[in-house]
């Protein structure tokens, strides 16, 4: 599930499996003796355990991203059914990445474009019709608040519901990435907007008097983003988006079934779902197959319809041609011409 290096180019470990020729011969001989028995073949399983930091048999997988990263929402939407199947065996964590302005001065209280915290927390816009990067930074704080509130209330589904609502209404719809749309997604997900706004307000440093300044978010430091930076530095995250599984950087495709397999590999005691022999993959292929059959049927129907229309059109044209022509006159003309030709001879 993981490459040999640690993902940060700082360490290399080469997992290896050594098996004696005697044991290898036993395995091969047994395999060839039952190769025609599909039921016995299906019972052969090879398990390889890598030390990737199992803790209480629960896998923590964390995503590091900025809220304008579209493929993160798509991944969460597709992966939700896997998370439901894992239950308490797998726990999602979300972390947000911001960058200091190139001219950031910790002693300055001057607002900067695309930033909060006087230029300490910045994201450059460029996607989804966003023109002000500070809107993305605010959404980072808001999503972290929503995640924390949902987890504290033991209602993790609220966070997933918000992310799906936000994707559908604020990310996929052009020029709709804004606070109004985000607040509507909060309400649709069943969360308390008042509670989320309080979390946002409390996350900024400063007294109540200092926060009366309409620009306080642009200049005040933020406790949530400061903590996110420390976690990011601890894990050596240097690209967005990134995914870690039990603290190890995951390198590979973000296709849900691959992450599913990686999480299963990280569990000491695997739940039954990990032995479902490709249940999810078969379901996905089944949906895909049905979709392809439906498309083929539509193409066939369209082609048959076009054939019938063309056939009817040609038939009508032929009938019109016949009805508009005096066949008897043409026959008489042809016969007379032939007779005249005979007379000339």
Secondary structure, 3 states (H helix, E strand, C coil): CCCCECCCCCCECCCCCCCCHHHHHHHHHHHHHHCCCHHHHHCCCCCCCCCCCCECCEEEEEEEECCCCHHHHHHHHHHHHHHHHHHHHEEEEEEECCECCCCCCCCCCCCCCCEEHHHCEECCCCCCCCCCHHHHHHHHHHHHHHHHHHHHCCCHHHHHHHHHHHHHHHHCCCCCCCHHHHHHHHHHCCCCHHHHHHHHHHHECCCCCHHHCCCHHHHCCEHHHHHHHHHHHHHCCCCCCEEEECCEECCCCCCHHHHHHHHHHHCCCCCHHHHCCCHHHHHHHHHHHHHHHHHHHHHHHHHHHHHHHHHHHHHHHHHHHHHCCCHHHHHHHHHHHHHHHHHHC
